[in-house]
């Protein structure tokens, strides 16, 4: 699974990379720090999964997910937020899953693995 990290905080991107690089079959394509970088990466590389900071600078949630899926139809998106109360808004906007940044790494890995399984099943 080819993963793109989209978060404006270097420490968060570094922690995500550290956790995910330990997983067999997961490769990190790159990192985006804002919405422009995210769109550029998706256009250029069409990742399998985006880990998306729900508070990413420049993010307009209403139009972003349809745009991402237009660029890359099989893309899975997991929203990340330090605000657990953002879960329902993110899910209503169409993300595949939501993980709080305060959750343990095992929760993130389980969610990523679930997305991997769903993508394989739909291929």
C-alpha positions as CSV (number, residue, x, y, z in Angstrom):
1,X,0.0,0.0,0.0
2,X,1.4,3.4,-1.1
3,X,0.7,6.0,1.6
4,X,0.8,9.8,1.5
5,X,1.1,11.7,4.7
6,X,-0.6,15.1,4.8
7,X,0.0,17.1,8.1
8,X,1.5,20.5,8.7
9,X,3.3,19.3,11.8
10,X,6.7,17.8,11.2
11,X,6.6,15.8,14.5
12,X,3.3,14.2,13.5
13,X,4.6,13.3,10.0
14,X,7.7,11.9,11.5
15,X,5.8,9.8,14.1
16,X,3.4,8.5,11.4
17,X,6.3,7.6,9.1
18,X,8.1,5.8,12.0
19,X,5.0,3.7,12.8
20,X,4.0,2.9,9.2
21,X,7.5,2.0,7.9
22,X,7.5,-0.9,10.3
23,X,4.5,-2.4,8.5
24,X,5.1,-5.0,5.8
25,X,3.6,-3.9,2.4
26,X,3.4,-0.2,3.4
27,X,5.5,2.4,1.7
28,X,5.5,6.1,2.3
29,X,5.3,8.0,-1.0
30,X,5.8,11.4,0.5
31,X,4.6,14.1,2.7
32,X,2.4,17.2,2.2
33,X,2.3,20.2,4.6
34,X,-0.7,22.0,3.0
35,X,-3.6,21.4,0.6
36,X,-1.6,22.5,-2.4
37,X,1.1,20.0,-1.7
38,X,-1.5,17.3,-1.1
39,X,-3.2,17.9,-4.4
40,X,0.2,18.0,-6.2
41,X,1.1,14.6,-4.7
42,X,-2.2,13.0,-5.5
43,X,-2.1,14.2,-9.1
44,X,1.5,13.0,-9.6
45,X,1.5,9.7,-7.7
46,X,-2.1,8.5,-7.1
47,X,-1.5,6.9,-3.7
48,X,-3.6,4.1,-2.3
49,X,-4.1,5.9,1.0
50,X,-3.9,9.5,2.4
51,X,-3.5,10.1,6.1
52,X,-5.1,13.5,6.2
53,X,-4.8,16.0,9.0
54,X,-8.4,17.3,9.3
55,X,-7.0,20.7,10.2
56,X,-4.6,20.9,7.3
57,X,-3.9,24.5,6.2
58,X,-6.0,25.5,3.3
59,X,-8.4,22.6,3.8
60,X,-12.0,23.1,2.6
61,X,-13.5,19.9,3.6
62,X,-16.7,20.1,1.5
63,X,-14.9,20.0,-1.9
64,X,-11.7,18.2,-1.1
65,X,-12.7,14.6,-1.0
66,X,-14.6,14.6,-4.3
67,X,-11.6,16.4,-5.9
68,X,-9.2,13.8,-4.5
69,X,-11.3,10.9,-5.7
70,X,-11.8,12.5,-9.1
71,X,-8.0,12.6,-9.4
72,X,-7.5,9.1,-8.0
73,X,-10.8,7.1,-7.9
74,X,-9.5,4.2,-5.7
75,X,-8.0,6.5,-3.1
76,X,-8.8,5.8,0.6
77,X,-8.6,8.7,3.1
78,X,-8.2,8.4,6.8
79,X,-8.7,11.7,8.6
80,X,-6.5,12.5,11.6
81,X,-7.3,15.1,14.2
82,X,-6.3,16.1,17.7
83,X,-9.9,16.9,18.2
84,X,-11.9,13.7,18.7
85,X,-15.1,15.7,18.3
86,X,-14.2,16.2,14.6
87,X,-14.9,12.5,13.9
88,X,-18.5,12.8,12.8
89,X,-17.9,15.9,10.6
90,X,-15.0,14.0,8.9
91,X,-17.1,10.9,8.4
92,X,-20.0,12.9,7.1
93,X,-17.7,14.6,4.6
94,X,-16.8,11.2,3.2
95,X,-13.5,10.0,4.7
96,X,-13.1,6.2,4.9
97,X,-12.1,6.3,8.6
98,X,-11.1,8.7,11.4
99,X,-8.3,8.3,14.0
100,X,-7.7,10.7,16.8
101,X,-4.1,11.9,17.1
102,X,-4.4,10.9,20.8
103,X,-5.2,7.3,20.0
104,X,-2.5,4.7,20.5
105,X,-0.5,3.7,17.4
106,X,-2.2,0.3,17.4
107,X,-5.5,2.1,16.6
108,X,-3.9,3.8,13.6
109,X,-2.4,0.6,12.4
110,X,-5.7,-1.3,12.7
111,X,-7.5,1.4,10.7
112,X,-4.8,1.4,8.0
113,X,-5.0,-2.4,7.8
114,X,-8.8,-2.3,7.5
115,X,-8.5,0.2,4.6
116,X,-5.9,-2.1,3.0
117,X,-8.3,-5.1,3.2
118,X,-11.2,-3.1,1.8
119,X,-9.1,-1.9,-1.1
120,X,-7.9,-5.5,-1.9
121,X,-11.5,-6.7,-1.7
122,X,-12.8,-4.1,-4.2
123,X,-10.0,-4.7,-6.8
